Amino acid sequence: MSAVTRRGLLKAGAVAGAAVAVPAGAMAFKTGALVVHDSREPHSLAFARMTGGTGIDLAVEHAQRFAGLRAGLPKGRGIEGLTRWSDYVALRRELFRQGFRVTAEARSGALIRWSMAAPR
C-alpha cells in the first residue's frame, strides 16, 4: 500500500471531479444520496469528500461492509458510488434484493462510477 501524497490527492481529486461531472454518460450526482466509496482508493476517497454526503466506506472489516445495507435503507434515497468492479457487483446484488435499480454506470479509470435508484 502506498502513502498518500499531495500529488496523489490532487490527481484523485481531478479524476473524482470528472466522475461527478456530467460526462458523456450523463451521470449527474444526486443530492441527498448515500455515497459508497473505498478509502483505500485515492480516487474513491476524493469522490466521497467532494460529494460531502453520508456514506459507507468499504475499507472497513468485511463483516461490517453490508450491515447497514442489509438492515435496509430509507425509502426514496438513491445511492451513488465510485468503487472497484468486484465491490460494485456485490453491492448491486444486495441492493437489487431490496428493490434498488441501476440508473447509470461508467468506468472512471480502474474504478466504476455508478448510481442506483431507490424503490418506490
C-alpha positions in Angstrom: 0.0 0.0 0.0 1.5 3.4 -0.9 1.4 6.5 1.2 -1.0 9.3 0.4 0.8 12.2 -1.1 -0.3 15.7 -2.1 0.2 14.9 -5.7 -1.8 11.7 -5.4 -4.7 13.6 -3.7 -4.7 16.2 -6.5 -4.8 13.5 -9.1 -7.5 11.7 -7.3 -9.5 15.0 -7.0 -9.2 15.5 -10.7 -10.4 12.0 -11.6 -13.2 12.2 -8.9 -14.2 15.6 -10.3 -14.5 14.1 -13.7 -16.6 11.2 -12.2 -19.1 13.6 -10.6 -19.3 16.0 -13.5 -21.9 15.3 -16.2 -19.8 13.4 -18.8 -21.0 11.6 -21.9 -22.7 9.1 -19.6 -24.8 12.0 -18.2 -24.2 10.9 -14.6 -25.2 13.9 -12.5 -24.7 13.4 -8.8 -28.0 13.3 -6.9 -28.0 15.4 -3.7 -29.1 13.6 -0.6 -27.9 10.2 -2.0 -26.0 7.7 0.1 -22.3 7.7 -1.1 -20.4 4.4 -1.3 -16.6 4.6 -1.5 -13.4 2.8 -0.6 -11.0 4.9 1.3 -8.1 2.6 0.2 -8.5 4.0 -3.3 -7.4 7.7 -3.5 -9.9 8.5 -6.3 -12.8 6.9 -4.5 -11.8 8.8 -1.3 -11.7 12.1 -3.1 -15.1 11.3 -4.7 -16.6 10.8 -1.2 -15.0 14.1 0.1 -16.3 16.1 -2.9 -19.8 14.9 -2.6 -19.9 15.6 1.1 -22.8 13.2 1.6 -23.3 10.5 4.2 -21.6 7.3 3.1 -20.4 3.8 3.5 -16.6 3.2 3.4 -15.9 -0.3 2.0 -12.4 -0.2 3.7 -14.0 -1.4 7.0 -14.0 -5.0 8.0 -15.8 -7.3 5.6 -18.4 -8.3 8.2 -19.4 -4.7 8.6 -19.5 -3.7 4.9 -23.1 -4.7 4.2 -24.5 -4.5 7.7 -26.1 -1.1 7.1 -27.4 -2.2 3.7 -28.9 -5.4 4.9 -30.7 -3.6 7.6 -32.5 -1.7 4.9 -32.1 1.9 3.6 -34.6 4.7 3.9 -37.1 4.7 1.0 -36.6 7.3 -1.7 -32.9 7.7 -1.1 -30.6 6.9 -4.0 -27.1 5.6 -3.9 -24.0 6.9 -5.7 -20.7 5.1 -5.7 -17.2 5.0 -7.0 -15.8 1.6 -6.3 -13.9 -1.4 -7.7 -15.9 -3.6 -10.0 -16.0 -6.5 -7.6 -17.4 -4.4 -4.8 -20.0 -2.9 -7.1 -21.2 -6.3 -8.2 -21.6 -7.5 -4.6 -23.4 -4.2 -3.6 -25.6 -4.3 -6.7 -26.8 -7.8 -5.8 -27.7 -6.8 -2.3 -29.4 -3.6 -3.4 -31.3 -5.4 -6.2 -32.7 -7.7 -3.5 -34.0 -4.6 -1.7 -35.7 -3.2 -4.9 -33.0 -0.7 -6.0 -32.3 -0.4 -9.7 -29.2 0.7 -11.6 -29.7 4.1 -13.2 -26.1 4.6 -14.5 -22.7 3.0 -14.6 -19.5 4.1 -16.3 -15.8 3.4 -16.0 -13.7 6.0 -14.3 -10.1 4.8 -14.6 -9.7 1.5 -12.7 -13.0 2.1 -10.8 -16.6 2.2 -11.8 -18.9 5.2 -11.1 -22.5 4.0 -10.5 -25.9 5.2 -9.4 -28.9 3.3 -8.2 -32.4 4.5 -7.6 -34.4 3.6 -4.5 -37.5 1.5 -4.6 -40.7 3.5 -4.7 
